[in-house]
């Protein structure tokens, strides 16, 4: 008998209340955390109560979903600076209710024009740099795309100017917000790297230590930067003084005269140039689309692998009615489908993957070729090899295939009273980016270039994710909008590096197949099988479902405290909305609606 969905979330407090928007006060107080809200007139879900409050305020003042999403994202650049901000990039998915069409913006960072395939190979010994040596350097920084994304989204689909949408975030940066445990811990985890740079230490390591929980964190430099951009436009960032400061930071890292902590590696400069910023261009690719049990699932195309990997896994899972099998069998098939889709993702998906290959990976025919390898009675040996894109029929699975880990980011979900929907995932890659705050500007730079593979991972076959000039690294970000009979049914996304794909996939099957409400689907314990020898799982998942899966031959790697920090909105008949954020993960998220009643 399937365990009750409610039992899975019994230890988590889920409330359905309206979010009361309030800007952070001068004393740093923040609105309350409410992970679930039901109502009408629009909704916002983010990881942060202040960002959610800002987005709701925009909706209440007549702005649409795009306006609210941009304002909330700018606020996350203040309150969640170690996950996102104008020093990074992301993927923006938008459902236009008037025209009933899904659009996407690729605001992924791009490499310098001078980037070579061997950029992360140490010339002294011919070996790849250690990850932290590559990350905390100028080599890891790509041209940021976030600000260009906000400008394009606001200009194409919004009703407010970008300048006006930056003002609430500037006020939060000026007045400050209360430091919580998550904010402090993220600084503590990065303390050694942050200590290498005077500009970063000054902002995030006052008196040489992370700020105290409950203290007020202000960022007047970022407030000034936002206001400068609001006044003079994004040209000041991509072609002007802010851009010049970014380039200076990358080429001459602001290493402290006497760093407050030891660091095992030299701080290497990069070669990002002002011409790279000036030549940056957004992309507007068609979204990926796959059918799943009568639903249309839209996601992000390359350079993200999220849309194709989620779509392929769903197509594989669709071969079984998960609602008719035991929970152990449902999770077994979820793990196997994830492993197979990751094998194909790693082999075939990169910035320059031909559309014909992407179309095949997300086709029902390809799913049939891959699903036939799943044995209900025994787990496949991991890692599994990728499928042969030119073959047909079912081929036996054998050992082979690369393993990939993931990092962090942030996500937000917004809907308005007109039916427009935004699902937006943005990032600076590693929590804390490359650890360099641009002096006088108040924002961290990304380390997105470390999302490239440092060396080939596919044996004698070409690797689609090696560095190259102006190239965008492969991403796992999976902002997803699901339509039912042509109208929004669900929008969701998550941070978590490569685990983003499995988090989105698991929430979807929890909600669609396993009888859970959206809040239950979000709260349920998670596991991630990314074609690795062992499943990565939260302790509650391992305890509850591990024995059944191990009996089928699955193994588990070391448990992790949490996977992902999702946000979502479900659309109900009659115009109702359920906004949902995490009740516990990443210190809990914040969901809100414009009105509790119609």
C-alpha positions in Angstrom: 0.0 0.0 0.0 1.4 3.4 -0.9 2.4 5.5 2.2 0.2 8.5 2.8 1.6 11.7 1.2 0.7 13.5 4.3 2.8 11.2 6.4 5.8 12.1 4.3 5.5 15.7 5.3 4.3 15.1 8.8 7.3 16.8 10.4 7.0 19.9 8.2 4.7 22.7 9.1 2.6 23.8 6.1 0.2 26.7 6.5 -2.1 28.3 3.9 -2.2 32.0 4.7 -1.9 35.2 2.8 1.5 36.9 2.7 1.6 40.4 4.0 4.1 42.4 2.0 6.3 44.7 3.9 9.7 46.2 2.9 12.6 45.5 5.2 12.8 48.2 7.8 15.6 50.4 8.8 16.3 48.0 11.7 16.6 45.0 9.3 13.3 43.3 10.2 11.8 41.1 7.5 8.3 39.9 6.6 7.4 36.5 8.1 8.2 33.2 6.3 5.0 31.6 4.9 5.8 28.6 2.6 2.3 28.2 1.2 -0.4 30.7 0.2 -3.7 30.3 -1.6 -5.8 33.0 -3.2 -6.4 35.2 -6.3 -5.1 38.1 -8.2 -1.6 37.0 -8.6 1.1 35.1 -6.6 4.8 35.1 -5.9 7.1 32.4 -4.6 10.8 32.9 -3.8 13.3 31.7 -1.3 13.2 35.1 0.5 10.4 36.9 2.3 11.6 40.4 1.3 11.9 39.5 -2.3 8.4 38.0 -2.3 7.0 41.1 -0.6 8.6 43.3 -3.2 7.1 41.2 -6.0 3.6 41.2 -4.4 3.8 45.0 -4.0 4.5 45.4 -7.7 1.5 43.2 -8.5 -0.8 45.1 -6.1 0.2 48.4 -7.8 -0.9 47.1 -11.2 2.4 45.6 -12.5 2.3 42.3 -14.4 4.2 39.1 -13.7 7.3 40.2 -15.6 7.5 43.5 -13.7 7.1 41.6 -10.4 9.7 39.0 -11.4 12.3 41.5 -12.3 11.8 43.5 -9.1 11.9 40.4 -7.0 15.0 39.1 -8.8 16.8 42.4 -8.2 15.9 42.2 -4.5 17.3 38.6 -4.4 20.5 40.2 -5.6 20.6 42.0 -2.3 19.2 39.4 0.1 20.5 36.2 -1.6 23.8 37.6 -3.0 25.7 34.4 -2.8 23.3 32.7 -5.2 22.3 35.4 -7.7 22.8 39.0 -8.7 23.9 41.2 -11.6 27.3 39.5 -11.6 25.7 36.3 -13.0 23.2 34.9 -15.5 20.1 32.7 -15.8 17.1 31.5 -17.8 13.8 33.2 -18.0 10.6 31.4 -19.1 7.5 33.4 -19.7 3.9 32.4 -20.6 2.1 35.1 -22.4 -1.6 34.7 -21.6 -2.9 37.0 -24.4 -1.1 35.1 -27.1 -1.1 31.7 -25.3 2.6 31.2 -26.0 5.7 30.3 -24.0 8.9 32.4 -24.6 12.4 32.0 -23.2 15.4 34.2 -22.6 18.9 32.7 -22.5 20.8 35.1 -20.2 23.6 32.6 -19.6 27.1 33.9 -19.1 29.5 33.6 -22.1 33.2 33.0 -22.1 35.7 35.6 -23.1 36.5 35.8 -26.8 40.1 34.6 -25.9 38.9 31.5 -24.0 40.6 28.3 -25.1 39.7 24.6 -24.6 42.6 24.2 -22.1 41.9 27.3 -20.0 41.6 25.1 -16.8 44.7 23.0 -17.5 47.8 24.0 -15.4 50.6 24.7 -18.0 53.1 23.7 -15.3 52.1 20.0 -15.2 49.4 19.6 -17.8 46.8 18.6 -15.2 43.4 20.2 -14.5 43.3 22.8 -11.8 41.7 21.8 -8.6 38.1 23.1 -8.5 38.7 25.7 -5.9 41.8 27.0 -7.7 39.8 27.5 -10.8 36.7 28.9 -9.0 38.4 31.5 -6.9 40.1 33.2 -9.8 39.5 35.5 -12.8 39.5 32.5 -15.1 36.1 31.4 -13.9 34.2 34.6 -14.7 31.9 34.8 -17.7 30.2 37.9 -19.1 27.1 38.4 -16.9 23.7 38.1 -18.6 21.3 38.9 -15.7 21.0 42.6 -16.2 20.4 42.2 -19.9 17.7 39.6 -19.2 15.9 42.0 -16.9 16.1 44.8 -19.5 14.8 42.6 -22.3 12.0 41.0 -20.3 10.8 44.4 -19.0 11.0 45.9 -22.5 9.3 43.1 -24.3 6.6 42.0 -21.9 6.6 44.3 -18.8 4.7 47.5 -18.1 7.3 49.2 -16.0 10.7 50.6 -16.8 13.8 48.7 -15.6 14.8 51.8 -13.7 11.6 51.8 -11.6 11.9 48.1 -11.0 15.4 48.5 -9.5 14.3 51.0 -6.9 12.7 48.7 -4.3 15.9 46.6 -4.3 18.0 49.7 -3.9 16.0 50.7 -0.9 16.5 47.2 0.7 20.2 47.5 0.0 20.3 50.9 1.7 18.2 50.2 4.7 19.3 46.6 5.2 17.8 43.3 6.2 18.1 41.0 9.1 20.8 38.3 8.8 19.4 34.9 9.3 21.1 31.5 9.9 21.3 30.6 6.2 22.9 33.9 5.2 25.5 33.7 8.0 26.3 30.0 7.3 26.8 30.7 3.6 29.4 33.3 4.6 31.0 31.0 7.1 31.3 28.3 4.4 33.1 30.7 2.2 35.1 32.5 4.9 38.5 31.5 3.7 37.8 32.4 0.0 36.1 35.7 1.0 39.0 36.6 3.2 41.4 36.7 0.2 39.8 39.9 -1.1 39.5 43.2 0.6 36.3 44.2 -1.0 34.6 41.0 -0.1 35.9 40.9 3.5 34.7 44.5 4.1 31.2 43.6 3.1 30.7 40.1 4.4 33.4 39.6 7.1 33.1 42.6 9.4 35.8 42.4 12.1 37.1 39.3 10.4 34.0 37.1 11.0 30.6 36.5 9.5 27.9 38.9 10.7 25.8 37.9 13.7 22.4 36.4 13.2 19.8 39.2 13.8 22.2 42.0 12.8 21.4 44.3 9.9 23.2 43.7 6.6 23.4 46.8 4.4 25.0 47.2 1.0 25.1 50.9 0.0 27.5 50.2 -2.9 25.0 47.9 -4.5 22.2 50.5 -3.9 24.3 53.1 -5.7 25.0 50.6 -8.5 21.3 49.9 -9.0 20.5 53.6 -9.0 23.3 54.4 -11.5 21.9 51.7 -13.8 18.4 53.0 -13.3 19.5 56.5 -14.2 21.9 55.8 -17.1 20.7 52.5 -18.4 22.4 49.1 -18.8 25.1 50.6 -21.1 26.9 51.7 -17.9 27.3 48.1 -17.1 28.1 46.6 -20.5 30.0 49.5 -22.0 30.7 52.0 -19.2 32.2 52.5 -15.8 30.7 49.5 -14.1 31.9 47.2 -16.8 35.3 48.7 -16.6 35.4 47.8 -12.9 34.3 44.3 -13.6 37.1 43.8 -16.1 39.6 45.3 -13.7 38.5 42.9 -11.0 38.9 39.9 -13.3 42.2 40.9 -14.7 43.7 42.2 -11.4 41.9 40.4 -8.6 41.5 42.7 -5.5 43.6 40.4 -3.3 43.8 41.7 0.3 47.2 42.9 1.5 47.0 40.7 4.5 44.3 38.0 3.9 42.4 37.0 7.0 42.8 33.3 6.3 45.2 31.0 4.5 44.5 29.9 0.9 46.1 26.9 -0.8 46.2 28.3 -4.3 47.5 31.3 -6.2 44.7 33.8 -7.3 44.9 33.6 -11.0 43.8 36.5 -13.2 41.4 36.1 -16.1 41.1 37.7 -19.5 37.6 39.0 -19.6 37.6 42.3 -21.6 35.3 45.3 -22.0 34.8 44.2 -25.6 33.3 40.9 -24.2 30.8 42.8 -22.2 30.0 45.2 -25.1 29.5 42.3 -27.5 27.2 40.2 -25.2 23.9 39.2 -26.7 20.9 37.5 -25.2 19.4 34.5 -27.1 15.6 33.8 -27.4 15.4 30.1 -28.3 12.2 28.2 -28.7 11.3 26.3 -25.5 11.6 22.6 -25.2 8.2 20.9 -25.2 7.2 17.4 -24.2 3.8 15.8 -23.5 3.2 14.0 -20.2 -0.1 12.4 -19.3 -2.1 15.0 -21.2 0.0 17.9 -20.0 2.4 20.1 -22.1 5.7 20.6 -20.3 7.7 23.5 -21.5 11.4 24.0 -20.5 14.6 25.7 -21.3 16.7 24.7 -24.4 20.5 24.8 -24.7 22.8 25.9 -23.3 20.7 24.5 -20.5 20.2 20.8 -20.4 17.3 21.1 -18.1 14.5 21.1 -20.7 15.8 18.1 -22.6 16.8 16.0 -19.5 13.5 16.6 -17.7 11.6 16.0 -21.0 13.4 12.7 -21.8 13.0 11.4 -18.2 9.3 12.2 -18.3 8.9 10.4 -21.6 10.6 7.4 -20.2 8.4 7.4 -17.1 5.3 7.8 -19.2 5.7 4.2 -20.3 4.5 3.1 -16.8 1.4 4.2 -14.9 3.2 5.3 -11.7 -0.1 5.7 -9.9 -0.7 1.9 -10.3 2.6 0.6 -8.9 4.0 0.6 -5.4 6.0 3.6 -4.1 9.2 1.5 -4.3 8.5 0.7 -7.9 7.6 4.4 -8.7 10.9 5.6 -7.1 12.9 2.8 -8.8 11.6 3.9 -12.2 12.3 7.6 -11.3 15.9 6.8 -10.5 16.4 4.7 -13.6 14.9 7.3 -15.9 17.0 10.0 -14.3 20.2 7.9 -14.8 19.4 7.2 -18.4 18.6 10.8 -19.2 21.7 12.1 -17.5 23.8 9.6 -19.5 22.4 11.1 -22.7 22.6 14.7 -21.5 26.3 14.3 -20.7 27.1 12.7 -24.0 25.1 14.9 -26.4 24.0 18.2 -24.8 26.1 21.4 -24.9 25.8 24.9 -26.2 26.1 23.9 -29.8 24.1 20.7 -29.9 22.2 20.5 -33.2 18.5 20.9 -33.0 17.9 17.6 -34.6 19.8 15.9 -31.8 17.8 17.8 -29.2 14.5 16.9 -30.9 15.4 13.2 -30.9 16.4 13.1 -27.2 13.0 14.5 -26.3 11.0 12.3 -28.6 8.7 9.4 -27.7 10.6 7.1 -30.0 13.9 7.7 -28.2 12.2 7.3 -24.8 11.0 3.9 -26.0 14.6 2.9 -26.9 15.8 3.9 -23.4 12.8 2.8 -21.3 13.1 -0.8 -22.5 16.4 -1.1 -20.5 14.6 -0.7 -17.2 14.1 -3.9 -15.3 11.3 -3.7 -12.7 13.2 -6.3 -10.6 16.8 -5.1 -10.8 18.5 -1.7 -10.9 20.9 -1.0 -13.8 24.6 -0.9 -13.0 25.6 2.7 -12.8 26.9 4.6 -14.5 25.0 3.6 -17.6 26.2 4.4 -21.1 24.5 6.9 -23.3 22.3 5.7 -26.0 23.5 5.5 -29.6 21.8 8.5 -31.3 22.0 6.7 -34.7 20.7 3.3 -33.6 17.3 1.9 -33.2 15.8 -0.8 -31.0 16.7 -1.7 -27.4 20.4 -2.2 -26.7 21.6 -3.8 -23.5 23.0 -1.4 -20.9 26.6 -1.8 -19.8 28.9 0.1 -17.5 30.1 3.5 -18.7 29.4 7.2 -18.6 30.6 10.3 -16.7 29.5 11.6 -13.3 28.6 15.2 -12.6 28.2 17.1 -9.4 26.2 20.3 -8.9 26.3 23.7 -7.2 23.7 26.3 -6.2 21.5 29.2 -7.5 18.1 30.6 -6.8 14.6 30.4 -8.4 11.4 32.4 -8.4 7.9 31.9 -9.7 5.4 34.7 -10.4 1.9 34.9 -11.9 -0.5 37.8 -12.3 -4.2 38.4 -12.5 -4.2 38.3 -16.3 -2.8 34.8 -16.4 0.8 35.6 -17.3 3.4 33.4 -15.7 7.2 33.8 -15.1 9.5 31.0 -14.1 13.0 32.3 -13.6 16.2 30.6 -12.5 19.3 32.8 -11.9 22.7 32.1 -10.5 26.3 33.1 -9.9 27.1 29.3 -9.9 28.9 28.3 -6.7 27.4 29.6 -3.5 29.5 32.8 -3.2 30.4 32.9 -6.9 34.1 33.4 -7.5 34.3 35.1 -4.1 35.2 38.5 -5.6 33.0 41.6 -4.8 33.6 44.2 -7.5 35.2 47.0 -5.4 32.8 49.9 -5.0 30.0 48.2 -6.8 28.7 45.8 -4.1 28.1 42.6 -6.1 29.9 39.2 -6.4 31.1 37.9 -9.7 30.1 34.5 -11.1 32.3 31.5 -11.5 30.1 30.1 -14.3 33.0 29.0 -16.5 33.7 26.2 -14.1 30.5 24.7 -15.5 32.5 23.7 -18.5 34.2 20.3 -18.3 37.9 20.9 -17.6 38.9 18.0 -19.8 37.1 15.6 -22.1 34.6 13.2 -20.4 33.5 11.1 -23.3 36.5 9.0 -24.1 37.2 9.1 -27.8 33.9 10.8 -28.6 33.7 14.6 -28.7 32.7 16.3 -25.4 30.0 18.9 -26.0 30.8 20.9 -22.9 34.5 21.9 -23.3 35.4 25.6 -23.1 35.6 27.8 -26.2 35.6 31.4 -27.3 32.3 33.2 -26.5 30.8 29.8 -25.6 28.2 29.4 -22.9 28.7 26.5 -20.5 26.1 23.8 -20.1 23.6 24.3 -17.3 21.1 22.2 -15.4 18.7 25.0 -14.7 15.2 23.8 -15.4 12.6 26.6 -15.2 9.4 24.7 -16.2 5.9 25.8 -17.1 3.2 23.1 -17.5 0.0 23.7 -19.5 -3.2 21.7 -19.2 -5.6 22.1 -22.2 -3.6 25.1 -23.3 -3.8 27.0 -19.9 -1.2 27.2 -17.1 -1.5 24.3 -14.6 1.9 24.4 -12.8 5.1 26.4 -12.9 8.1 25.4 -10.9 11.9 25.5 -10.7 14.7 25.0 -8.2 18.4 25.7 -7.5 20.8 22.9 -6.9 23.2 22.6 -9.8 22.8 19.2 -11.5 20.3 18.2 -8.9 17.9 20.9 -10.3 16.8 18.4 -13.0 15.9 15.7 -10.5 14.3 18.1 -8.1 12.0 19.4 -10.8 11.3 15.9 -12.1 10.5 14.6 -8.6 8.1 17.4 -7.7 6.3 16.9 -11.0 5.8 13.2 -10.5 4.9 13.7 -6.9 2.1 16.1 -8.0 1.0 14.5 -11.2 1.4 10.8 -10.5 1.7 10.1 -6.8 -1.4 11.8 -5.4 0.3 14.6 -3.5 -0.9 18.2 -3.2 1.6 20.8 -4.4 2.7 21.6 -0.8 3.1 17.9 -0.1 5.0 17.4 -3.4 7.4 20.2 -2.4 7.9 19.0 1.2 8.4 15.3 0.4 12.0 13.9 0.9 14.1 14.0 -2.2 16.7 11.8 -3.9 18.9 12.4 -7.0 20.3 9.8 -9.3 22.5 11.5 -11.8 24.0 8.4 -13.4 26.3 7.9 -10.4 27.2 4.7 -8.6 25.1 5.7 -5.6 21.9 7.7 -5.2 22.3 11.0 -3.4 19.5 11.4 -0.9 18.2 13.4 2.0 18.2 11.4 5.2 14.4 11.1 5.4 14.3 9.7 1.9 17.1 7.2 2.6 15.4 6.1 5.9 11.9 5.7 4.4 12.6 4.3 0.9 16.2 3.1 1.1 15.5 -0.5 2.1 13.0 -1.1 -0.7 15.3 0.4 -3.3 18.4 -1.4 -2.0 16.5 -4.7 -2.3 16.3 -3.9 -6.1 20.1 -3.3 -6.3 20.2 0.5 -5.8 23.0 1.9 -3.6 23.2 5.2 -1.8 26.1 7.6 -1.5 26.5 9.8 1.6 23.3 11.5 2.5 23.0 15.3 2.1 21.0 17.6 4.4 18.9 18.9 1.6 18.4 18.9 -2.2 17.1 22.0 -4.0 15.0 24.9 -2.8 12.1 24.9 -5.1 9.4 27.5 -5.8 6.1 26.8 -7.6 2.6 28.0 -8.3 -0.4 25.8 -9.2 -3.3 27.2 -11.1 -6.8 26.2 -9.9 -10.2 26.4 -11.6 -11.9 29.7 -11.2 -8.7 31.7 -11.2 -7.3 30.5 -7.9 -3.6 30.0 -7.3 -1.6 28.0 -4.8 1.9 29.5 -4.3 4.4 27.1 -2.7 7.9 27.5 -1.4 10.1 25.3 0.8 8.8 24.8 4.4 12.3 23.9 5.7 15.0 23.7 3.0 17.4 26.6 2.8 15.8 28.1 5.9 12.3 28.0 4.4 11.0 30.0 1.5 8.2 32.6 1.2 5.0 32.4 -0.9 2.3 35.0 -1.1 -0.9 35.9 -3.0 -2.4 39.3 -3.8 -5.8 38.4 -2.3 -7.0 35.5 -0.1 -10.5 35.8 -1.5 -11.9 36.7 -4.9 
